Amino acid sequence: MARQRTRPKPMPRASLEILLTLLEGDKHGYGIKKIVAQRSGGAVRLGAGTLYAALNRLLDQGLVEELDERPDPELGSSRWRFYRITSPGREALRREVARLETIVSRARRLIPNRSEEGSP
C-alpha cells in the first residue's frame, strides 16, 4: 500500500500571532492581545474568547507553557497568568512560516508582474 503524503495543517491565525508575540518574551494574556493589535495596525484583534481558547490549545499541544511565577513581581496583578513559548512552539512556528513562505513564493510566480502587464 502506498503511503500518502500528509500536508502540514495550517496554524490558526490566533495561534500564529500568539507564538510570534511570545518570541519577544513572556507575556500575560492582555499583553498578548495589545501587542497583536498594535503590530497588525488594528487589523487583528483577539477577543478574550479567541485569545484564551487559542492559549489553551497551545498549552495542550505543548507549544506554550504557563509560568508558575510572574517574570517581575512588580508587573501587574498577582492573578495575571504569564505564558512562554516552548522549544516545540518555536519549531511549530518555524514550520508554519516556511509553509506560508512556500505559498507566497508560488503565488508570486503565478501572478504576473505589473510591468509585464503594461500597468504603471
N, CA and C atoms as an extended XYZ file, in Angstrom:
360
Properties=species:S:1:pos:R:3:atomname:S:1:resname:S:1:resid:I:1 pbc="F F F"
N         0.846       -1.177        0.000 N   MET     1
C         0.000        0.000        0.000 CA  MET     1
C         0.894        1.243        0.000 C   MET     1
N         0.598        2.191       -0.869 N   ALA     2
C         1.392        3.415       -0.970 CA  ALA     2
C         1.080        4.334        0.206 C   ALA     2
N         2.134        4.942        0.709 N   ARG     3
C         1.964        5.902        1.800 CA  ARG     3
C         1.486        7.233        1.252 C   ARG     3
N         0.480        7.783        1.875 N   GLN     4
C         0.006        9.094        1.466 CA  GLN     4
C         0.844       10.158        2.149 C   GLN     4
N         1.185       11.161        1.378 N   ARG     5
C         1.951       12.269        1.928 CA  ARG     5
C         0.978       13.233        2.598 C   ARG     5
N         1.222       13.534        3.847 N   THR     6
C         0.332       14.455        4.548 CA  THR     6
C         0.914       15.860        4.493 C   THR     6
N         0.053       16.792        4.212 N   ARG     7
C         0.466       18.188        4.185 CA  ARG     7
C         0.348       18.760        5.585 C   ARG     7
N         1.232       19.704        5.901 N   PRO     8
C         1.115       20.336        7.217 CA  PRO     8
C        -0.223       21.064        7.339 C   PRO     8
N        -0.855       20.887        8.463 N   LYS     9
C        -2.133       21.549        8.709 CA  LYS     9
C        -1.854       23.023        9.017 C   LYS     9
N        -2.586       23.933        8.382 N   PRO    10
C        -2.359       25.354        8.655 CA  PRO    10
C        -2.603       25.689       10.124 C   PRO    10
N        -1.767       26.553       10.653 N   MET    11
C        -1.916       27.006       12.027 CA  MET    11
C        -2.968       28.118       12.050 C   MET    11
N        -3.891       28.071       12.996 N   PRO    12
C        -4.869       29.161       13.092 CA  PRO    12
C        -4.168       30.511       13.289 C   PRO    12
N        -4.750       31.549       12.716 N   ARG    13
C        -4.144       32.886       12.777 CA  ARG    13
C        -3.888       33.324       14.214 C   ARG    13
N        -4.830       33.079       15.114 N   ALA    14
C        -4.652       33.489       16.511 CA  ALA    14
C        -3.428       32.809       17.113 C   ALA    14
N        -3.252       31.521       16.847 N   SER    15
C        -2.096       30.786       17.374 CA  SER    15
C        -0.800       31.343       16.812 C   SER    15
N        -0.789       31.624       15.516 N   LEU    16
C         0.393       32.199       14.874 CA  LEU    16
C         0.760       33.528       15.526 C   LEU    16
N        -0.210       34.395       15.708 N   GLU    17
C         0.042       35.713       16.303 CA  GLU    17
C         0.526       35.594       17.748 C   GLU    17
N        -0.047       34.673       18.502 N   ILE    18
C         0.364       34.475       19.895 CA  ILE    18
C         1.807       33.999       19.950 C   ILE    18
N         2.154       33.003       19.144 N   LEU    19
C         3.524       32.488       19.154 CA  LEU    19
C         4.518       33.556       18.714 C   LEU    19
N         4.176       34.329       17.700 N   LEU    20
C         5.063       35.418       17.266 CA  LEU    20
C         5.280       36.421       18.395 C   LEU    20
N         4.225       36.731       19.119 N   THR    21
C         4.323       37.679       20.231 CA  THR    21
C         5.194       37.124       21.352 C   THR    21
N         5.046       35.837       21.643 N   LEU    22
C         5.822       35.238       22.730 CA  LEU    22
C         7.295       35.067       22.371 C   LEU    22
N         7.641       35.165       21.087 N   LEU    23
C         9.062       35.168       20.718 CA  LEU    23
C         9.774       36.367       21.337 C   LEU    23
N         9.030       37.446       21.561 N   GLU    24
C         9.590       38.674       22.128 CA  GLU    24
C         9.815       38.559       23.635 C   GLU    24
N         9.244       37.545       24.266 N   GLY    25
C         9.399       37.369       25.705 CA  GLY    25
C         8.094       36.934       26.342 C   GLY    25
N         8.158       36.626       27.619 N   ASP    26
C         6.993       36.163       28.369 CA  ASP    26
C         5.954       37.281       28.447 C   ASP    26
N         4.694       36.903       28.290 N   LYS    27
C         3.615       37.895       28.305 CA  LYS    27
C         2.388       37.314       29.000 C   LYS    27
N         1.561       38.213       29.525 N   HIS    28
C         0.255       37.807       30.049 CA  HIS    28
C        -0.767       37.975       28.936 C   HIS    28
N        -1.937       37.397       29.116 N   GLY    29
C        -2.946       37.385       28.067 CA  GLY    29
C        -3.288       38.753       27.516 C   GLY    29
N        -3.544       39.713       28.399 N   TYR    30
C        -3.913       41.046       27.930 CA  TYR    30
C        -2.755       41.693       27.176 C   TYR    30
N        -1.531       41.448       27.636 N   GLY    31
C        -0.355       41.977       26.938 CA  GLY    31
C        -0.247       41.413       25.533 C   GLY    31
N        -0.521       40.125       25.385 N   ILE    32
C        -0.505       39.491       24.058 CA  ILE    32
C        -1.536       40.168       23.165 C   ILE    32
N        -2.736       40.341       23.694 N   LYS    33
C        -3.831       40.949       22.939 CA  LYS    33
C        -3.445       42.342       22.440 C   LYS    33
N        -2.863       43.165       23.314 N   LYS    34
C        -2.476       44.527       22.946 CA  LYS    34
C        -1.378       44.535       21.885 C   LYS    34
N        -0.369       43.698       22.054 N   ILE    35
C         0.750       43.668       21.110 CA  ILE    35
C         0.284       43.219       19.729 C   ILE    35
N        -0.559       42.200       19.676 N   VAL    36
C        -1.064       41.714       18.384 CA  VAL    36
C        -1.828       42.833       17.672 C   VAL    36
N        -2.674       43.548       18.392 N   ALA    37
C        -3.437       44.645       17.785 CA  ALA    37
C        -2.503       45.752       17.298 C   ALA    37
N        -1.502       46.107       18.107 N   GLN    38
C        -0.550       47.155       17.717 CA  GLN    38
C         0.264       46.733       16.507 C   GLN    38
N         0.815       45.538       16.557 N   ARG    39
C         1.695       45.061       15.488 CA  ARG    39
C         0.948       44.957       14.161 C   ARG    39
N        -0.332       44.638       14.207 N   SER    40
C        -1.110       44.478       12.976 CA  SER    40
C        -1.787       45.779       12.545 C   SER    40
N        -1.521       46.858       13.253 N   GLY    41
C        -2.182       48.120       12.925 CA  GLY    41
C        -3.678       48.058       13.160 C   GLY    41
N        -4.102       47.200       14.061 N   GLY    42
C        -5.518       47.048       14.379 CA  GLY    42
C        -6.253       46.064       13.484 C   GLY    42
N        -5.554       45.498       12.503 N   ALA    43
C        -6.200       44.550       11.582 CA  ALA    43
C        -6.553       43.239       12.273 C   ALA    43
N        -5.767       42.864       13.281 N   VAL    44
C        -6.037       41.627       14.024 CA  VAL    44
C        -6.332       42.009       15.467 C   VAL    44
N        -7.535       41.709       15.891 N   ARG    45
C        -7.940       41.968       17.277 CA  ARG    45
C        -8.429       40.651       17.864 C   ARG    45
N        -7.727       40.194       18.872 N   LEU    46
C        -8.096       38.935       19.516 CA  LEU    46
C        -9.054       39.223       20.661 C   LEU    46
N       -10.284       38.773       20.527 N   GLY    47
C       -11.222       38.882       21.635 CA  GLY    47
C       -10.815       37.916       22.740 C   GLY    47
N       -11.322       38.137       23.930 N   ALA    48
C       -10.938       37.301       25.071 CA  ALA    48
C       -11.218       35.824       24.808 C   ALA    48
N       -12.367       35.512       24.236 N   GLY    49
C       -12.709       34.113       23.962 CA  GLY    49
C       -11.742       33.467       22.994 C   GLY    49
N       -11.425       34.178       21.916 N   THR    50
C       -10.483       33.665       20.914 CA  THR    50
C        -9.094       33.515       21.509 C   THR    50
N        -8.651       34.542       22.233 N   LEU    51
C        -7.314       34.538       22.823 CA  LEU    51
C        -7.129       33.366       23.778 C   LEU    51
N        -8.035       33.209       24.732 N   TYR    52
C        -7.840       32.176       25.749 CA  TYR    52
C        -8.125       30.772       25.223 C   TYR    52
N        -9.013       30.644       24.249 N   ALA    53
C        -9.207       29.332       23.617 CA  ALA    53
C        -7.932       28.928       22.877 C   ALA    53
N        -7.324       29.880       22.168 N   ALA    54
C        -6.076       29.593       21.448 CA  ALA    54
C        -4.952       29.278       22.427 C   ALA    54
N        -4.847       30.050       23.504 N   LEU    55
C        -3.811       29.774       24.507 CA  LEU    55
C        -3.997       28.381       25.111 C   LEU    55
N        -5.234       28.000       25.394 N   ASN    56
C        -5.483       26.664       25.954 CA  ASN    56
C        -5.092       25.565       24.974 C   ASN    56
N        -5.388       25.761       23.682 N   ARG    57
C        -4.963       24.774       22.672 CA  ARG    57
C        -3.438       24.697       22.608 C   ARG    57
N        -2.785       25.857       22.625 N   LEU    58
C        -1.319       25.883       22.571 CA  LEU    58
C        -0.717       25.221       23.814 C   LEU    58
N        -1.343       25.425       24.964 N   LEU    59
C        -0.897       24.753       26.194 CA  LEU    59
C        -1.053       23.242       26.059 C   LEU    59
N        -2.214       22.796       25.579 N   ASP    60
C        -2.477       21.362       25.406 CA  ASP    60
C        -1.500       20.719       24.431 C   ASP    60
N        -1.096       21.471       23.407 N   GLN    61
C        -0.164       20.959       22.398 CA  GLN    61
C         1.295       21.062       22.839 C   GLN    61
N         1.532       21.700       23.988 N   GLY    62
C         2.901       21.856       24.481 CA  GLY    62
C         3.692       22.930       23.745 C   GLY    62
N         2.999       23.822       23.046 N   LEU    63
C         3.682       24.868       22.280 CA  LEU    63
C         3.947       26.115       23.114 C   LEU    63
N         3.176       26.278       24.190 N   VAL    64
C         3.439       27.325       25.179 CA  VAL    64
C         3.305       26.695       26.558 C   VAL    64
N         3.860       27.389       27.534 N   GLU    65
C         3.709       26.941       28.919 CA  GLU    65
C         3.279       28.127       29.766 C   GLU    65
N         2.540       27.821       30.814 N   GLU    66
C         2.139       28.855       31.762 CA  GLU    66
C         3.206       28.916       32.842 C   GLU    66
N         3.636       30.122       33.167 N   LEU    67
C         4.682       30.284       34.172 CA  LEU    67
C         4.094       30.165       35.574 C   LEU    67
N         4.871       29.585       36.468 N   ASP    68
C         4.433       29.468       37.857 CA  ASP    68
C         4.496       30.810       38.576 C   ASP    68
N         5.450       31.648       38.161 N   GLU    69
C         5.626       32.956       38.790 CA  GLU    69
C         5.661       34.040       37.726 C   GLU    69
N         5.319       35.240       38.135 N   ARG    70
C         5.419       36.372       37.213 CA  ARG    70
C         6.891       36.663       36.949 C   ARG    70
N         7.227       37.049       35.709 N   PRO    71
C         8.623       37.362       35.401 CA  PRO    71
C         9.169       38.487       36.277 C   PRO    71
N         8.295       39.426       36.646 N   ASP    72
C         8.668       40.546       37.507 CA  ASP    72
C         7.552       40.704       38.527 C   ASP    72
N         7.853       40.539       39.839 N   PRO    73
C         6.805       40.631       40.863 CA  PRO    73
C         6.052       41.961       40.847 C   PRO    73
N         6.678       43.005       40.336 N   GLU    74
C         6.038       44.320       40.274 CA  GLU    74
C         5.102       44.452       39.077 C   GLU    74
N         5.090       43.449       38.229 N   LEU    75
C         4.364       43.518       36.967 CA  LEU    75
C         2.924       43.054       37.129 C   LEU    75
N         1.993       43.982       37.128 N   GLY    76
C         0.573       43.660       37.096 CA  GLY    76
C         0.042       42.935       38.314 C   GLY    76
N        -1.161       42.444       38.157 N   SER    77
C        -1.891       41.762       39.213 CA  SER    77
C        -1.330       40.361       39.457 C   SER    77
N        -1.445       39.901       40.684 N   SER    78
C        -0.991       38.539       41.007 CA  SER    78
C        -1.891       37.495       40.349 C   SER    78
N        -3.061       37.915       39.871 N   ARG    79
C        -3.971       36.982       39.191 CA  ARG    79
C        -3.597       36.771       37.731 C   ARG    79
N        -2.790       37.664       37.174 N   TRP    80
C        -2.408       37.524       35.771 CA  TRP    80
C        -1.599       36.258       35.569 C   TRP    80
N        -1.897       35.556       34.483 N   ARG    81
C        -1.129       34.360       34.129 CA  ARG    81
C        -0.196       34.723       32.979 C   ARG    81
N         1.049       34.329       33.113 N   PHE    82
C         2.046       34.630       32.089 CA  PHE    82
C         2.366       33.376       31.294 C   PHE    82
N         2.682       33.581       30.029 N   TYR    83
C         2.927       32.480       29.100 CA  TYR    83
C         4.292       32.638       28.452 C   TYR    83
N         4.863       31.487       28.084 N   ARG    84
C         6.176       31.442       27.428 CA  ARG    84
C         6.109       30.431       26.289 C   ARG    84
N         6.744       30.761       25.174 N   ILE    85
C         6.829       29.817       24.060 CA  ILE    85
C         7.831       28.720       24.436 C   ILE    85
N         7.556       27.489       24.042 N   THR    86
C         8.444       26.355       24.312 CA  THR    86
C         9.278       26.052       23.064 C   THR    86
N        10.247       25.159       23.209 N   SER    87
C        11.039       24.731       22.039 CA  SER    87
C        10.143       24.127       20.958 C   SER    87
N         9.209       23.227       21.314 N   PRO    88
C         8.295       22.733       20.276 CA  PRO    88
C         7.453       23.859       19.663 C   PRO    88
N         7.144       24.885       20.445 N   GLY    89
C         6.405       26.030       19.922 CA  GLY    89
C         7.215       26.794       18.889 C   GLY    89
N         8.506       26.972       19.169 N   ARG    90
C         9.396       27.642       18.201 CA  ARG    90
C         9.486       26.825       16.915 C   ARG    90
N         9.576       25.513       17.048 N   GLU    91
C         9.674       24.644       15.872 CA  GLU    91
C         8.369       24.667       15.072 C   GLU    91
N         7.233       24.633       15.747 N   ALA    92
C         5.939       24.697       15.053 CA  ALA    92
C         5.798       26.032       14.327 C   ALA    92
N         6.252       27.098       14.954 N   LEU    93
C         6.200       28.419       14.329 CA  LEU    93
C         7.112       28.462       13.105 C   LEU    93
N         8.301       27.897       13.214 N   ARG    94
C         9.237       27.853       12.086 CA  ARG    94
C         8.613       27.104       10.907 C   ARG    94
N         7.979       25.962       11.193 N   ARG    95
C         7.333       25.185       10.125 CA  ARG    95
C         6.186       25.953        9.477 C   ARG    95
N         5.404       26.654       10.295 N   GLU    96
C         4.279       27.419        9.750 CA  GLU    96
C         4.777       28.566        8.874 C   GLU    96
N         5.817       29.251        9.306 N   VAL    97
C         6.375       30.339        8.498 CA  VAL    97
C         6.909       29.780        7.180 C   VAL    97
N         7.573       28.633        7.214 N   ALA    98
C         8.079       28.003        5.985 CA  ALA    98
C         6.916       27.634        5.060 C   ALA    98
N         5.828       27.124        5.625 N   ARG    99
C         4.651       26.769        4.828 CA  ARG    99
C         4.072       28.008        4.155 C   ARG    99
N         3.968       29.096        4.909 N   LEU   100
C         3.436       30.341        4.351 CA  LEU   100
C         4.362       30.918        3.286 C   LEU   100
N         5.672       30.832        3.519 N   GLU   101
C         6.636       31.321        2.524 CA  GLU   101
C         6.503       30.551        1.213 C   GLU   101
N         6.273       29.252        1.297 N   THR   102
C         6.087       28.437        0.094 CA  THR   102
C         4.860       28.895       -0.685 C   THR   102
N         3.782       29.153        0.019 N   ILE   103
C         2.551       29.617       -0.628 CA  ILE   103
C         2.777       30.967       -1.302 C   ILE   103
N         3.401       31.891       -0.585 N   VAL   104
C         3.642       33.227       -1.137 CA  VAL   104
C         4.580       33.151       -2.335 C   VAL   104
N         5.611       32.335       -2.242 N   SER   105
C         6.565       32.181       -3.348 CA  SER   105
C         5.861       31.657       -4.600 C   SER   105
N         5.034       30.651       -4.424 N   ARG   106
C         4.283       30.084       -5.549 CA  ARG   106
C         3.329       31.121       -6.137 C   ARG   106
N         2.661       31.873       -5.284 N   ALA   107
C         1.727       32.901       -5.755 CA  ALA   107
C         2.463       33.987       -6.535 C   ALA   107
N         3.633       34.385       -6.057 N   ARG   108
C         4.401       35.418       -6.766 CA  ARG   108
C         4.822       34.951       -8.151 C   ARG   108
N         5.116       33.679       -8.289 N   ARG   109
C         5.486       33.147       -9.607 CA  ARG   109
C         4.283       33.117      -10.544 C   ARG   109
N         3.100       32.903       -9.998 N   LEU   110
C         1.900       32.786      -10.819 CA  LEU   110
C         1.265       34.127      -11.172 C   LEU   110
N         1.395       35.092      -10.285 N   ILE   111
C         0.779       36.396      -10.521 CA  ILE   111
C         1.731       37.221      -11.379 C   ILE   111
N         1.249       37.687      -12.530 N   PRO   112
C         2.128       38.469      -13.405 CA  PRO   112
C         2.574       39.766      -12.743 C   PRO   112
N         3.790       40.152      -13.058 N   ASN   113
C         4.344       41.402      -12.562 CA  ASN   113
C         3.609       42.550      -13.245 C   ASN   113
N         3.367       43.626      -12.544 N   ARG   114
C         2.659       44.777      -13.123 CA  ARG   114
C         3.355       45.289      -14.381 C   ARG   114
N         4.679       45.315      -14.387 N   SER   115
C         5.395       45.837      -15.555 CA  SER   115
C         5.194       44.926      -16.766 C   SER   115
N         4.990       43.632      -16.534 N   GLU   116
C         4.744       42.700      -17.632 CA  GLU   116
C         3.359       42.904      -18.229 C   GLU   116
N         2.429       43.424      -17.432 N   GLU   117
C         1.064       43.656      -17.905 CA  GLU   117
C         0.940       44.981      -18.637 C   GLU   117
N         1.973       45.805      -18.543 N   GLY   118
C         1.901       47.126      -19.138 CA  GLY   118
C         1.253       48.148      -18.225 C   GLY   118
N         1.035       47.790      -16.961 N   SER   119
C         0.456       48.718      -15.991 CA  SER   119
C         1.564       49.552      -15.379 C   SER   119
N         1.258       50.766      -14.962 N   PRO   120
C         2.275       51.608      -14.318 CA  PRO   120
C         2.663       51.083      -12.973 C   PRO   120
